[in-house]
Amino acid sequence: HFAIRRIALVFLVPHDADPDRVRAVAVRTADDTLGVLDEPRPMVVFVDFAIEGVSFQVSAWAAQAEWFETRNRLARDLLVAFRAEGIRFATPVRATEQPVAG
C-alpha cells in the first residue's frame, strides 16, 4: 500500500487552442489545488491529436487517503480556471445514422 497516488486527468481542447497557454493554466491550477503534493511536481503532457481537438493529460500526486477528494477538486479547479481564461473544452463529434427513406 503506497502513501501517495497519481491523479491523471485527460482533457480535450479545440485545435486552435494555444498549447503553451493550455499547459501553463493547467500546471498553475494543479499547483494551486488543495491536496496536490509539491513533489512529485504536477505536469501536463500532450496526449494525442483527434478529430475533435487536441488531448492533454494533467498528472498530479495526492496522499492516498485524500486521493478521491483531491482528484475531484482538481477536475473542478481546471474547469473553473479554463473558463476564467477563455479556454474551451472541445465538443466531441458524434456520428449518427439516419434510416434511408424508401
N, C-alpha and C positions, 0 to 999 in steps of 0.2 A: 504494500500500500504506500503510494507516494504522497509526500506532503503538499506538492503543488500539481496543478493540472493545466494543460494548454487549452485555451479557448481559440477556436478557428471559425471565423465568420466570413462566408463568401458573399460578395455583393456584385451587382451588375450596374454599370453606368453607361450612358449613351456613348457612341463612338466619338462624338465631338467634345466630350469632357476632357479637360486638361489633366493628363495623368499625374503630373507633378503636384498639382493642386489637390487632386483627389487623395493622393498618398499623404501629403502634408496634413490635410484636415483629419484624415483617419488616424495617423500616428499621434497627432496632438490630442485628439479625442481619447484614444486609448491611454495615453499618458495621464490624462486628467480624470479618467473614470475611477471612481472609488472601488477599491478591491483589486484593481490590476496592479501586479507587482512591478517594481522598478527593474528587477533582474529575474530572469532574462528580459531584455528590453522588448517592448511591443514592436512588431514590424508589419509592414504591408508589402505584399508581393503581387505582381501581375500573374494572373492565372491563365486566361485564355481570351481569344477573340471569338465572338459569337455573332450570329445574325442580328441579335437584338442590341448588342453592345460589347463592352469590354468588361471582363470579370477580374476582380481583385480579391485577395484574402487578407484580412487583418488577423494576426495571431498575437495573443497576449497570454500571460500566465496569471493564475489566481491560486490562492490557497484551496486545497481540496474541499475543505469544509464550507467554503464560500463560493465555489465554482458556479453553481447554478444561478445564484443571485447576481454574481458579477457578470456572467455571460448575458443575462437579461438586461442588466444595467448598461453594459457596453453596447448592445444592439440598439437600445433606446437612445443612448447618447449619440451614437453615429447617425441615427435618423434625424434627431434634433439638430446636430451640427451641420449635416449636409443641407438640410432645409434652410438653416440660417445663412449658409454660404452660397445658396442658389445652385447647389449640385443636385441634380435629379438622379433618381434610380431609373434604369432602363425598364421599359414595359415589355414583358415577354410577348413574343409573337405566337399566336395560336392559329393553327391551320384547322379549318373545318371543312367537311364535305357536305355539299348540298345535293340532294337527290335530283337527278335529271328528269325533267317532265317528259312524258310521252312514252 
